[in-house]
Amino acid sequence: MTPTLREALSASPSLFPLNVDINTDNVQFVHLSEAEYASASFLDNRMLQPNQRLAWMPWSELQPAAQGLPLDCNFIFHISHAGSTLLSRLLACHPAFFSIREPAILRLFAGGYLPERLPVYLSLWSRTFHPEQTAVIKATSFVSQIAGELLRAVPNSRGILMYTPARTFLAALLDGAMCDIDDRAASRIERLGQRGLYCEMRLDDLSPGQRVAMSWLCEMLSLADAAMHHPDRVMWLDFDNFLRERQFWLGRCFSHFGHSHVDSASLLANSTMQRYAKRPEVRYDSELRSHLLAQADRKFATEITAGMAWLEHFFHQTRESSHLVEKNRVACEIIADLL
């Protein structure tokens, strides 16, 4: 007997919602095995293989079939290049967690897509292959702008807020990831403007280092918002500190997600720490990262100095301003301490 859609969705996360066709209101599903979930760095079209099974279904069929599925997940929110994929993979080494990395449809909600549909997708992403598991959703970096909404949507959820200090971020992004900065620079300026910050800022007036600094500021403000509204449910994690004291901080992450007695040393001893998290076939470790950052620090010294000066000027302005909205003042104070 062919299982009903409700039975198929309830049985496992094998049917994964991959894309939405906004014009037809259809949802595209892909069949994924547990191993395919584990290998995917991004749950979007980049993971698709030839001959992979895809199918479209109307939202009008999906919604009643998914109605009432349990909402039970945790989150990793982050700025880019802050080790979030590595942490996601390390958590997945423990049988208590099932990692969901960067579902494409979640990005639509960050852009304002039909927020009333969010609980249905969160329940689909909450499904696991084993009953003892809890899903941990690693969002795309700019999805942090709705981190507070996601935490509210799943009342028992907890989140980790991952970042690197501004100087590290500047070195990492200037040394090869400027496309990530330039692709979203205009939208980040708009987001700052919506807060009433730097409303007159023009993208053309910013040097590369200043654009990177502006991006760090924008995404850190989103993380700070989540921390302000859910202080007891989130944990800040500086990736540089994590690499210096891995066992301690990985243990803190497990504890934050409700598992205090985990052998972090054993998990760290596997090959995950020696591989580039987004492309595990590439060898990469903390020593190589430190070497590359030191090179970038020398190569881009002028732009790093410009970016840091831009941030210092911003925080000076916020401290001196008598017109700053209180929530912005608090958020700025939070991230000034993390600069």
N, C-alpha and C positions, 0 to 999 in steps of 0.2 A: 504494500500500500504506500503510495506517495505521501510523505509527510506534508501537513499543511504549512503555510508560511509561518504561522505562529509557532508551531512545533519546531520548525527549522531554526527560527531566531532564538528560541528558548534553549535549544539543545547545546549550542556552543557559539563562539564568535566566528565560525567559519565563513558565514556570509557577512562580508565587511562592506559598509556603505562608503563608496569611493568618491563619487562625484554627484553633483546635482545639475540637472538641466533646468535652469530657471524658467525658460520659455515654455517648456512642456510640463513642468512640475513633476518630472520623473527623477528617480534616484537610481544611480548605477551601482550595482553590487559586484564584487569580485570574490571568488572562493579562495580562501587562504588557509593553509595548514598552520599548525603551531610553529613549525620550523620556518615557514615563510614570514610569519609575524616577527620571529626572533631575528631574522636576518635583515629585515627592512629597516633602513635608517629613516625613511620618510614613507608614510602611508598615503601615497599619492601616485600619479601616473609614472613616476620615476621607477617604481618598484615592479612595474608590469613586465612580464616575460611573454615571448611568443606563445601563442596557443593557450594563454591563460583564460579561464572561463569568466565571461562578463555577462551581466544581464541587467536590463532596465525594468523597473517597476514603478507604477504610479504612486505618488505620495498618498493618495486616497486609499490605497491598499496597504501601504506600509504602516501608516499611523495606527489603524485599529489592530494590526497584527503585533505591533510593538507595545501597545498600550499596557501599562502595568508591569513591564519588565523592571527589575530592581535597579535603583540608582545607588551605586556603591563604587566609588573610585576616589583616587587621590590625584594630585597634580604636581608637575614640575613646570614652573614658570621661570623665565630667564631672559637675559639679553643674549645676543649672539656671541659665539666664540667663548662661552663660559663653562664648557664641560657638561652640558645638560645631556647630550647623547651618551657620553661615557657613564654618567650617573644612572641613566635609564638602563643601560646594559648591565651595570653592576647590580642594581636592584633585581633585575630579571634573573640573575644567577641564583637567587634564593627562591625556594618553592612557594613562598607566600605572595609573590608579586608577579603580575603579568603586565608587561610594558607595551603601551600603545604610543607610537612615536609619530607625532605631527600629522594627525588626520587632516586631509585637505579640506573637508567640509567645515571643520572648526574655524578655518581662516575666513570662511564666508560670514560666520557669525561676528567675527571681529570687524567686518565691514558693514554690519547692520542687517544682515539677512534674517528675516522673520524670527525674532527672538522667542516667540511662543513655541517654536519647534525644537528649541535647544534641549529640553528635557528628554525628548524621544531619542535624539542622537546620543546624548550622554548615557542613556540606559543601554543603547546598542554598544557603546564603547566600554560599558561596565561589565559586559559579559566576559567570562574567562573559560579556559579549557578544563580547569580543575576547581572543585568546590572550595578548596582551602585558599584559593588565590583572590587577591584584590587587584583590580586594574589600576595602573599608574599612568595617567595621560601626560605625556610630554608635549606641551603646546609649542607651536612655532613662536619665535620671539615676539613678533608684533601682536600676537594674540593676548599678550599680557595686559593690553588695554582693557580687556573684559575679564581679567582674572577675578575681580570682585564678584562679577555676575556668575561666573562659573562656580565659585565657592558657595555663593548663596543658593545656586540651583541644586547643589548636592550638600545638604545641611551637615552631614557627618564627615565631610571630606577635609583633608588637610593639604597644605601646599608647601613646597620648597621653592624659595626665591633665589635663583642662582645668578651670580654676576661676577665680573672681574673689576678691579679698580680702574679708574679712567685711564691712567697711564698705560696699563697693560692692554686695555681695549684699543687704545690709539695705535700702539705698536702692532698689534695683531691685525687690525683692519687695514691700516695703511700698507701693510706688507702683503697685499694680494687679494683682499676682499672688498675693494672699493665698489664693486658692482652692487653688493648688498647695501652699501650706504647710499649710493647714487639712485638706485631703483626706488628707494623709499624715503629719500630726503624730503621731497615736497610734501608727502603725506605727514611726515613727522613735524615739519614746520606748521602744517595746518593743525595738528593735534596740540602743539604748544600754543598756537593762537587761540584755540578753543578754550584753553585754560586762562587766557588773558595774559600769557607770557610771550614776550617778544613778538607782539602782533605785527610790528612793522619790519620784521626780519625778512630779507631777500636772499634766496638761495644763491644767486649770482655773486653776492657780496662775501660769501663764506669760502675760505680756503679749504683744501682737502682735510687738513687737520681739524679745522673748525666744524666742518660737516660731520666728521666722525664724533667729535665732542658733543655736538648738538644731538646726534642719534643716541649716544650714551645717555645723555640727560633725559631725552624723551622716554626711552624705554625704562630707565630707572625710576622715573616719576610714576609710571604705571605700576611697577612693583611696589613702590612706596604706598600708592593708593590701597593696594591689597593689604599691605601690612597695617595701615591705619584702620581699615574697616574690619579686619579679621586678625587682630594681634595675637590671639591665643591659638590660631589655627595655622599660622605660617612660620617658617624658619628661614632666616637669611643664610646663604651659603656662599662665601667668597671662594671661588675656584682656586685661587692661588694658595689660600690657607688649606684647602682640601688636599692639594698636592703635597704640601709640607707635612701635614699630619693626617694621612689618609685613613688609617685605622680608626682614629678618634672620630673624624668627621663622618665617615661612612656609618659608624656605629650610631652617631647622632641622627643621621637620616633614617636609619631603621627604627630607632626609638621614636622619632617624631611620627612615623607611620604606624606605631603601635607594636613594634617587635624589638624589645629591649635586649634580648639574650641571643644575639646573632654573632657567629664567629666571623667577624669582618676580616681577620687576617687570612683565613682560608679563601674567602671570595677574592681578595686582592691578589692572592698568589696565582690565580689563573692568568691566561694570556690577555685578558681584556685590557689590562693596564699597559700592555706593550703594543697595542694596535690603535690605529686611527679610528675613532669610534664610528664616524660616518662611513668609512671605507675600511672595514676590518682586515681586508687583504693587504693593507699598507701598514708597514711597521712604523710606529710612532710612540714615543713615551715622553715623560716629563722632562728628561734631560735634553732630548731633541727640541722640545718646545722651548725650554729656557734658552738654548743656544740660538734658535731662530728669533726669539723675542729680543735677545741682546743684540743680534745683528740689526734687527729692525729699529731698535732704539738708537743705534748709531746712524743708520741710513736715513731715517726720517726725523732726526733730532729737531730740525727747524719746525716741521709741521706738528710734531708732538708738543713742542713748546707753545706753538700758537694755539693748539687745542686746549691745553691746560690753562693758558692765560684766559682764553674765552670762557672757560668754566669758572675760573676764579672771579672774573668780572661779573658773571651771572650771579654767583652766590653773594658777592658784595652788594650788587643791586638789590637782591631780594632781602638782605638783612637791613638795608637802608630804606626800603620802600614802606611807605605808610598806607599804600593802596592795595597791597597784595591780599587776595582772598585767603582767609585763614587756612582752608584745607591745603592750598598751595604752599603757604608758609610752613606748615607742619611737614608736608612732603619734602620740601626743599631742605628743611633741617635734617630730616632722616638721611637723605642721600648725601648731604654735605659731609656727614660723619663717615660715609663710605667712600669718599672721593679718593 
